[in-house]
Amino acid sequence: MSASESGIYHPSEEEPKITQCTTNTDKVDAEIKKLKEEKKQILQQLRKADGDAERQAELEKRLAQLDAELQAKDNDTYRKQHATHTTQKAE
């Protein structure tokens, strides 16, 4: 029976290393929130652009771009891929 099997602590034995991993999606969430706010503003502008066909077409084009960007970014996969990951040794 070895010393480690007997339950006796020996300083020469390696201590288990504990690390703390953190995933932060704040930047991604802020980016998505900004896109949603922009979409909301464009929808309001679109309602006000009644009668101006050229302005409506421009706003609808931008709205379609925003919808596509939100569809690509507003999901868990995008959040995980673009999150900030930090690893710290716990003492």
C-alpha positions in Angstrom: 0.0 0.0 0.0 1.4 3.4 -1.0 1.3 6.5 1.1 -1.4 8.1 -1.1 -3.6 5.0 -0.8 -3.3 5.1 2.9 -4.8 8.6 3.0 -1.6 10.3 4.3 -0.9 13.7 2.7 2.5 14.1 1.2 3.4 17.6 0.0 5.2 16.2 -2.9 2.0 14.9 -4.4 0.4 17.2 -6.9 -2.7 19.1 -5.8 -5.6 19.1 -8.1 -5.7 22.3 -10.2 -9.0 24.1 -10.0 -9.9 26.5 -12.8 -12.9 28.7 -13.2 -14.3 29.3 -16.7 -16.6 32.2 -17.5 -18.6 32.9 -20.6 -19.8 36.4 -21.2 -22.4 37.2 -23.9 -22.9 40.9 -22.9 -21.3 42.3 -26.1 -23.4 40.0 -28.3 -26.6 40.8 -26.4 -25.9 44.5 -26.7 -25.3 44.1 -30.4 -28.6 42.2 -30.8 -30.5 44.8 -28.7 -29.1 47.6 -30.8 -30.3 45.8 -34.0 -33.8 45.4 -32.5 -33.9 49.0 -31.5 -32.9 50.0 -35.1 -35.6 47.8 -36.5 -38.2 49.4 -34.2 -37.1 52.9 -35.4 -37.3 51.9 -39.1 -40.8 50.5 -38.6 -41.8 53.8 -37.0 -40.2 55.7 -39.9 -41.9 53.4 -42.4 -45.3 54.3 -40.9 -44.5 58.0 -41.1 -43.3 57.7 -44.7 -46.9 57.3 -46.0 -47.1 58.5 -49.6 -43.4 58.7 -50.2 -42.8 55.6 -52.3 -39.1 56.1 -52.7 -38.5 56.5 -48.9 -40.7 53.5 -48.2 -38.7 51.3 -50.6 -35.5 52.4 -49.0 -36.8 51.7 -45.5 -38.2 48.3 -46.5 -34.8 47.4 -48.0 -33.1 48.3 -44.8 -35.7 46.5 -42.8 -35.1 43.3 -44.8 -31.4 43.6 -44.2 -32.0 44.0 -40.4 -34.3 41.0 -40.4 -31.7 38.9 -42.1 -29.0 40.1 -39.7 -31.2 39.5 -36.7 -32.1 36.0 -37.9 -28.4 35.2 -38.2 -27.4 36.7 -34.9 -30.3 36.3 -32.5 -29.7 32.6 -31.6 -27.7 30.5 -29.1 -25.1 29.3 -31.7 -24.1 32.9 -32.6 -24.0 33.9 -28.9 -21.7 30.9 -28.1 -19.4 31.6 -31.0 -19.0 35.3 -30.3 -19.0 35.2 -26.5 -16.0 36.2 -24.5 -14.4 33.3 -22.6 -12.1 33.7 -19.7 -10.3 31.0 -17.6 -8.9 31.8 -14.2 -7.0 29.6 -11.8 -8.9 29.5 -8.5 -6.6 29.7 -5.5 
